[in-house]
Amino acid sequence: MNPNSEFVVVCHGAAGDLPYRPEWDGTYLESYDPDAHEGMGEIVWTSDITKAMRFASFVAVMAAWQTTSTVNPVRDDGRPNRPLTAFNIEPRPVD
């Protein structure tokens, strides 16, 4: 891997309680706002890698994945509200 590579986020389906939607598999994260929709988050996936969000490093991808909503930081079950963790993701380097 090129040490100067940027990273994109690849979706490998829903995790947890979300219904399975095969159209998500293999798509790229286009945009993410953990505070949208009163803290439920807004996540947009795309099949076009040129529209994918770019991250400077693997660590930056994981930080985004673990971002807690500031609008609604705690879920009903008492755990942190991190909308992107509802998906199985792969940080993938791109040159």
DAUR-V555018 format. One record per helix or strand of 2 or more residues. SS is the DSSP state (a for helix, b for strand). FROM is the first residue (numbers start at 0). TO is the last residue. Records with the same first field share a line. If there is no record, write none. Layout:
SS = FROM-TO / FROM-TO
This chain:
b = 5-13 / 27-32 / 41-45 / 86-93
a = 21-23 / 35-38 / 48-50 / 57-64 / 82-85
